[in-house]
Amino acid sequence: MERDDEETSGPMMEMCTTNGGGEETSSNRRPIITGEPLDIEAYASMYRGRTKITRLLFIANHCGGGNMQLEALRMAYDEIKKGENTQLFREVVSKINGRLGDKYGMDSAWCETVDRRAELKKGKLDSELASYRTNLIKESIRMGYNDFGDFYYACGLLNDAFKNYVRTRDYCTTAKHIIHMCMNAILVSIEMGQFSHVSSYVNKVDQNPETLDPIVAAKLRCASGLAHLELKKYKLAARKFLDVNPELGSSYNEVIAPQDVATYGGLCALASFDRSELKAKVIDNINFRNFLELVPEVRELINDFYSSRYASCLEYLGSLRANLLLDIHLHDHIDTLYDQIRKKALIQYTLPFVSVDLSRMADAFKTSVSGLEKELEALITDDQIQARIDSHNKILYARHADQRNATFQKVLQMGNEFDRDVRSMMLRANLLKHEYHARKP
Amino acid sequence: MSSVEDVITSIQGLSSSSRDLSALHDLLKGANESLRANSDLQLSTLDQLDPSKHSLGYLYLLDVLTCGPVPTENASDVVLLIARFINACDAVQIRLASEKFVSLCKRFKDKVLELGDPLRGVAPLLKAVHKVQVSTKRLTSLHPDCLQLCLLAKCYKAGFSVLSDDILEVDQPRDFYLYCYYGGMICIGLKRFQKALELLYNVVTAPMHIVNAIALEAYKKYILVTLIHSGQFSISLPKCASTAAKSNFKTLCTPYIDVGMSYNDGKISELEAVVVANSSDFEKDKNLGLVKQAVSSLYKRNILRLTQKYLTLSLQDIANMVQLANAKDAEMHVLQMIQDGQIHALINQKDGMVRFLEDPEQYKTSEMIEIMDSVIQRTIGLSKNLLAMDESLSCDPLYLGKVGRERQRFDFGDDFDTVPQKFSM
């Protein structure tokens, strides 16, 4: 781990000191999601289980080749070997394509052993389940299905795993069982990418009258936050992530790391909250502050946005972009989120002024005056900024509609419309009446 | 079998008081058949009668004379005769036999068209419309014919005077469709697009069970006029249009819908491409001129949008954004729009800049107050009309009968007694 310390300690010196010399402590106290090229080992160590493998494979597919890809594939290979998923193993081997040497080639012997073991286990579970069912002991049947679900999950057969977990529902007797079932179902659904199931199972747990263990509640909030994120409901996603209890720590590592909670929550909040909500729920939120400590760049950019330092805010965003594109949940929302944040920044910049010099604004937003004019034009058309551009002198003037004139105009227009509509209606009624007359009984 | 002389004497005798007139009317109805067969009746016999005093008789005789085919050398005389009659006749007497009068006028119109001189018929028909009308709110069968003549003669102003009455009662749907369609075309000719839109809207949304050719043509023009007037195109028909219209119009007017959709996108070059591609269809419908007007209105619409966003803009920028050829064209367009009152702006030729101004209307002048007052009065009048219509409808036995019959199917119980039992058939 010494190597990693030297890599990150350079520009992140200030950050590390605020962490209180946390270099030697467990890696989830170090800033991982930064503007620097992604440190794959550190990133992967934040997760465990299947999501670690899928994330590594995602990075390998999207990082554009080179050392990073090989590193990711190597780690994926090691991780898969610890488990029992032969299909993923074959995938990884074909991707590595012999580039990492003999040690990382196709190990058919291992595959066969694992497959045989799986067959044996399956047979054993089958017979156990059959005997439980004849005995009709609810608890053992539930455990049997659960074990089946776990087994299929380990082998990578997610659909079967999901079906088995759901089957345990009929045999759940206590609230704890139900929660357990729902958590499993949620986990598998997230892995499968079926976020509608995630939402429904989270709701199912919420309907449970018993108060939940805070960690379980935090896990559920993360899960529903992810579901909202996938459905592009950024405001709801932000609210869920911001409510996550900091005690969560790394306990939900098989789905999401606390850095992710901070990043997703911070970015979604920035893109969708208005100013007062941003202050109340993000900046003044003590609980969320613990999460933000883990991703200091996100914390800085939120603060910059709030205090109108747009240039540095956009700079942070730009630097984070490359790494965020490698994130399995966030990558296809990055563009929309960034776009929304930029628009909000533009609107917020112009709000307090009567007139704004476009060249200074263009400097603040690191763009050319003509590009800025086009962006502002789009915002004015959408009625998000009430202003007009003086293209000759390159100044933006705020324009407040004259309420009185607008009211008069609207009234006259309405009068005319009423006139036209009523006359049309009377004519139509007349025509219909004629039809009655024509079709006398 | 009464002879022609007998008929003429009775006409001359019985044309004074209303009691006599009704007797005369019955007599004439009886004598109609025999008069037709009688070959003594010539155009010259009509000289014995005075059209203003003996209008009813004159009308009947004229009708008999013109119901058969007329040789072309007489056609011009006949036309002149009828025109004089229409000018001179007495409205009260005419209204007793209004269908005959209307058919006579229609024949008059046909003859005028045959002679190839529609202008001759415009003034007489206008007079005819006014005389036959029972009230200015009621549509007669003559209205569409009159408008058609005005269109063919290109006398738009005359036609427009007919249109300025508010029509509220209609007898025949077909008359109404034709009236609105021709009226719309006249307004387009006068460039009064607001009124044209109203008239065409009425046709398009009229209740109909099957697609009506007149309504279809009207819809095509309606699309183009909406583009010119308000610069927006919505592909869905207004909610009150009949279901037949909603399901069928779109498939039958695809070139126009294409024009509308590409207009919405706002790019001149694409719009022109669409127009060129479909120009044969437009020519067939004789709408090519209107389509060209729509295309030129796209520039106006784009410039109008610019006024919302900019305070000042250089002419060159305007030309670029609206895809005009150069700054000179842009200047011309802006100048035209300022003159038409569509935008308020100042052109600074030295810098090549246009400065857009707010609408200077302050709504504080006495003229404005008068306008508002008149609008208010009009609205009150309309509301009264609407209430009166509602009352008369609820007393109409046919309507009550139909409602009563439908009520049988839904048994709401005795407390829902809006229709007296007598009408449940």
HADDOCK unambig.tbl for C-alpha pairs under 7 A between the chains (distance, minus, plus):
assign (segid A and resid 377 and name CA) (segid B and resid 309 and name CA) 6.38 0.50 0.50
assign (segid A and resid 380 and name CA) (segid B and resid 309 and name CA) 6.31 0.50 0.50
assign (segid A and resid 388 and name CA) (segid B and resid 309 and name CA) 5.00 0.50 0.50
assign (segid A and resid 388 and name CA) (segid B and resid 310 and name CA) 4.80 0.50 0.50
assign (segid A and resid 388 and name CA) (segid B and resid 311 and name CA) 5.49 0.50 0.50
assign (segid A and resid 389 and name CA) (segid B and resid 309 and name CA) 6.25 0.50 0.50
assign (segid A and resid 389 and name CA) (segid B and resid 310 and name CA) 4.38 0.50 0.50
assign (segid A and resid 389 and name CA) (segid B and resid 311 and name CA) 5.29 0.50 0.50
assign (segid A and resid 389 and name CA) (segid B and resid 312 and name CA) 6.98 0.50 0.50
assign (segid A and resid 390 and name CA) (segid B and resid 310 and name CA) 5.87 0.50 0.50
assign (segid A and resid 390 and name CA) (segid B and resid 311 and name CA) 4.65 0.50 0.50
assign (segid A and resid 390 and name CA) (segid B and resid 312 and name CA) 4.69 0.50 0.50
assign (segid A and resid 390 and name CA) (segid B and resid 313 and name CA) 6.79 0.50 0.50
assign (segid A and resid 391 and name CA) (segid B and resid 310 and name CA) 6.91 0.50 0.50
assign (segid A and resid 391 and name CA) (segid B and resid 312 and name CA) 5.37 0.50 0.50
assign (segid A and resid 391 and name CA) (segid B and resid 313 and name CA) 5.09 0.50 0.50
assign (segid A and resid 392 and name CA) (segid B and resid 312 and name CA) 5.99 0.50 0.50
assign (segid A and resid 392 and name CA) (segid B and resid 313 and name CA) 6.05 0.50 0.50
assign (segid A and resid 392 and name CA) (segid B and resid 314 and name CA) 6.76 0.50 0.50
assign (segid A and resid 405 and name CA) (segid B and resid 362 and name CA) 6.47 0.50 0.50
assign (segid A and resid 405 and name CA) (segid B and resid 363 and name CA) 6.83 0.50 0.50
assign (segid A and resid 415 and name CA) (segid B and resid 375 and name CA) 6.66 0.50 0.50
assign (segid A and resid 419 and name CA) (segid B and resid 379 and name CA) 6.42 0.50 0.50
assign (segid A and resid 423 and name CA) (segid B and resid 168 and name CA) 6.93 0.50 0.50
assign (segid A and resid 424 and name CA) (segid B and resid 202 and name CA) 6.13 0.50 0.50
assign (segid A and resid 426 and name CA) (segid B and resid 168 and name CA) 6.42 0.50 0.50
assign (segid A and resid 427 and name CA) (segid B and resid 168 and name CA) 5.63 0.50 0.50
assign (segid A and resid 427 and name CA) (segid B and resid 169 and name CA) 6.45 0.50 0.50
assign (segid A and resid 428 and name CA) (segid B and resid 206 and name CA) 5.90 0.50 0.50
assign (segid A and resid 428 and name CA) (segid B and resid 207 and name CA) 6.69 0.50 0.50
assign (segid A and resid 430 and name CA) (segid B and resid 169 and name CA) 6.08 0.50 0.50
assign (segid A and resid 430 and name CA) (segid B and resid 170 and name CA) 6.11 0.50 0.50
assign (segid A and resid 431 and name CA) (segid B and resid 170 and name CA) 6.58 0.50 0.50
assign (segid A and resid 431 and name CA) (segid B and resid 173 and name CA) 6.38 0.50 0.50
assign (segid A and resid 432 and name CA) (segid B and resid 207 and name CA) 6.91 0.50 0.50
assign (segid A and resid 434 and name CA) (segid B and resid 171 and name CA) 6.48 0.50 0.50
